[in-house]
Amino acid sequence: MVVDRYLRFDVRRPPDGRPLLWPVRVWKVLYPTKRVLRLNLFQEALLGLARARCQDSSEMAKLLGLDRELVAFITATQLIPNGWMTTLGTLTPQGERVLEEAQDASEEVRMGYAYQDAISGNWFPRFTEELPEIEAKRIDDGYPIFLRDLDSGKEDRPFRLNHLQHLQHTVLDMGALFDAFKRYRTDHDHAKQRDDELPTPVRIESLSFVEDSAQPMWLWTWIFPDKAGPQPWLIADPFGLQQAASWLRKPLQEVLPRNDGAARYIAGVVGETRSNELSAEEWLRSLESQTDLALLADYSWSRNVPLVEGFLASVLRRRSLLAGQERSWQEDVTSLLIETHNLAESVLQWLLKAYPPDIRRLPHWKDQRDWKDGEAQYYLRFFNLSCLTDDVIKRLSTQRLDQVRTAAKLGSSSLKALLFAGLLGTVDQVGHPFLNLSDDELRLSRLLDMADARNKKAGHSGGERIDREEAMEYADFVIEWVQIYEGWYGNGKAQ
């Protein structure tokens, strides 16, 4: 009989959290890691000459093309004090060892673990070098029971989700695996800002699988009420890098219609009275809809444009979450900026549908792939709009012609390309908002600032980070910006 295996990382139980066992497929992976060399280039060169019986500092300097005083300084302050060289200039046994290590170009190979969601098939953005397994005390009615506290004898009975068997035969997406690794590194970097005692992150540049199949296991996590934010419930990050794992919440939402037991379990976490006329899953979804309706009460016009309405509700939710936090999680701040950017893009997409630009006014792709020198700026100046300041023209003119074509034809591209295409739509369309709104109302420079911040500070590169105040200021600006089109949203041209 195969014994079920359970993993529990050292993650604190959230307030009012209830335990949940999430099914995962654990893959053993091998990856090379470069050795940490104890010698720098100069030290290695001098020790190498000493081993070749070249012990005169002047001769060493001549052979290496270095200043004699530099050679003497490195010898006296680094090589001799470290015990690698004697005062006579000969190599010590310890010096021999560190020199051999430095000249050994081989890489160490380490074993770690990658985690594949056994429900969605996606890779978790988490990697570890350990498997902290725990054992169930007993099995009761098909569910594992765990001892919570040895002294009190209290027990935990987590709700356990099932593995999906069809994932056993899926093709592994290595590109998605490395995308997950990039997100893991970003999340770890952000978490390091809060906790300096976090273990060193796994560093992977290439990997290979140890086995042809994964080990089915369950990860211990928590369902908990989102009292400080707009969402009724959240799932804790089983690995503790984030407060909540959005990459688990979405697949669980998709499971709820087919798993009434899980829906009832979550409903018990939320703790509000449920109507007998609704299933647990329907009731949970109605809670989230009620939250959106409450948030959008002052934005009734948004119902005319569902695309904008959805992103507006998301920005309002995330802004409300941050406003209620004494200490913000970086992923919440970053998510607000991303959703703010998406909201602005949704308005530009609506604009392109309501006032479609004539793509024939752009150079044809068969004639040229990109703008000629100064051509993009010429187009922008031709529109003769007060909102197109020199700064805006300069920044928009960097958009490639093919991106602007895509925006004009399909309504999908970068925000700047969408804006360029939206400006093209002002030609021969007197009702266009850009022709009727002032520069102070449109504030296109500020919109471009937000887009630049999104590109620089909200990616997974682990570079610059957006701070809470800046993200909330951009959110406030875009919320105001989407409202300046209120008189145009209900015109029936685009929904």
Protein Blocks (a to p, Z undefined) as FASTA:
>chain_A
ZZdddddddddddehiacddddddddddddddddddfbdfklmmmmmmmmnopabfklmm
mmnopafklmmmmmmmmmmmnopacfkopacfklmmmmmmmmmmbdcdddddddddfklo
pacfbdcfbdcddddfbdcehiacddfblklopacddddddddfklmmcccdfklmmmmm
mmmmmmmmmmmmmmmkbccddddfbdcdfbfbdcdddddddddddfkbmbfbdcddfklm
ambdfklmmmmmmmmmmmmklmmmmmmmnopacdfkbcfklmmmmmmmmmmmmmmmmmmm
lmmmmmlmmmmmmmmmmmmmmmmpmbdcfklmmmmmmmmmmmmmmmmmmmmmmmccdfkl
pccfklpmbdcehklmmmmmmnopaklcfklmmmmmmpcfklmmmmmmnopacfklmmmm
mmmmmgopakbmklmccfklnommlmmmmmmmmmmmmccnopacddfklmmmmmmmmmmm
mmmmmmmmmnomaZZ
